[in-house]
Amino acid sequence: MTKKKGIFDVGADINLFKQGTGLGADTKLSGQSKPSGASSATTTVAVKEDGRDLDKAIEIIIQQMKVSGYRDRTITDYLNYMGQFRKVTNVKYLEEITTDSIYSWLNSMDVSNQTKLTRLKCLKAILGKCFNNGWVQSKFWHGINIKVDKQVKKGAKKDDVMVLLTLLDLNTFIGLRDAVAVLTLYRTGVRINTLGQLQEKHIDFENKLLCMDGTILKNHKLLKLPLDDELLHLLKILIMQNNKIREYYGQKNSYLFISYKGTSLDTKSTNNAISKQLHKYSKRYGLNNINPHALRRGYAKSLLDKGANLALISKALGHSNLAVTTQYLDLDVEEVVDNLREYL
């Protein structure tokens, strides 16, 4: 066995799942390159004879978003959608944006209503910031909406998660990493981009807690979640394996989930190595709803089944409001009846 191959072999004796242990619950809109050394945000926009220059307004808003702690991905989405809006409508000045121009932009899209709604929300958010800066006098866009028939997505089931864990080879680095990732997603409900940013410092082994600061969470708020002994044990083994790989490749980081070359994972859900692996496992083993978001939904459902109230589940998921949380809880007709009987 070569030295390189050996770093991917897990020396610890891991047969937890085989034994049947249970599961708990800045580019300009015109396409020019982004200017370097941008100054701090200001709400002063030069007003030309035709109105406020839209590019300049967006530059200031982006600066404000950065100061407020918005994620790079969110800022990129805002820039992309505003760029699309400019291209379709040929709007150059803020005052040229009207309900007609917005509807024209929406009608030009050959995408689903859900995608249209997502892009519309970004545009509305930008216009809302223009209103807050005093650049527009009314929220004329407020009544524009896209009707979407929402379908409740299913969460991962405990049995399917258990089957997957028994099929993974925990004596290999990738098998171990993926198993711990699945277990972490299912037992904490963290988002996949948060998972990719988790570091050793976020694990409090003494108090058995996952302590996440706002920099890695969507709502930018501190969140602590309990960890069980089984997951903590696996995390310790994974950390030891990570250290072997990082040492071999000369990588210096403390991420919990790394690539086979010791580098950090892409935190964008579509490019994340864990997401790709779960998609592969789902197809290979014929398992339904084995993906990061389904595991997050499964976590929410498991909390509900154990008696947690909606407010507590919402807090654990890091949601900003209860309405979002209710979409995670897939209840069939009989479950609704059984739960309501307790209040009669």
Sequence and secondary structure as in RCSB ss.txt:
>XXXX:A:sequence
MTKKKGIFDVGADINLFKQGTGLGADTKLSGQSKPSGASSATTTVAVKEDGRDLDKAIEIIIQQMKVSGYRDRTI
TDYLNYMGQFRKVTNVKYLEEITTDSIYSWLNSMDVSNQTKLTRLKCLKAILGKCFNNGWVQSKFWHGINIKVDK
QVKKGAKKDDVMVLLTLLDLNTFIGLRDAVAVLTLYRTGVRINTLGQLQEKHIDFENKLLCMDGTILKNHKLLKL
PLDDELLHLLKILIMQNNKIREYYGQKNSYLFISYKGTSLDTKSTNNAISKQLHKYSKRYGLNNINPHALRRGYA
KSLLDKGANLALISKALGHSNLAVTTQYLDLDVEEVVDNLREYL
>XXXX:A:secstr
  HHHHTTB  S   TTTTT        TTS    SS     S   EETTEEBHHHHHHHHHHHHHHHT  HHHH
HHHHHHHHHHHHHH   BGGG  HHHHHHHHHT  S HHHHHHHHHHHHHHHHHHHHTTS SS TTTT       
       HHHHHHHHHHS TTBHHHHHHHHHHHHHHHH   HHHHTT BGGGEETTTTEEEE GGGSTT   EEE
E  HHHHHHHHHHHHHHHHHHHHHT    BSSB TTS B   STTT HHHHHHHHHHHHHT TT SHHHHHHHHH
HHHHHTT  HHHHHHHHT SSHHHHHTT    HHHHHHHHHTT 
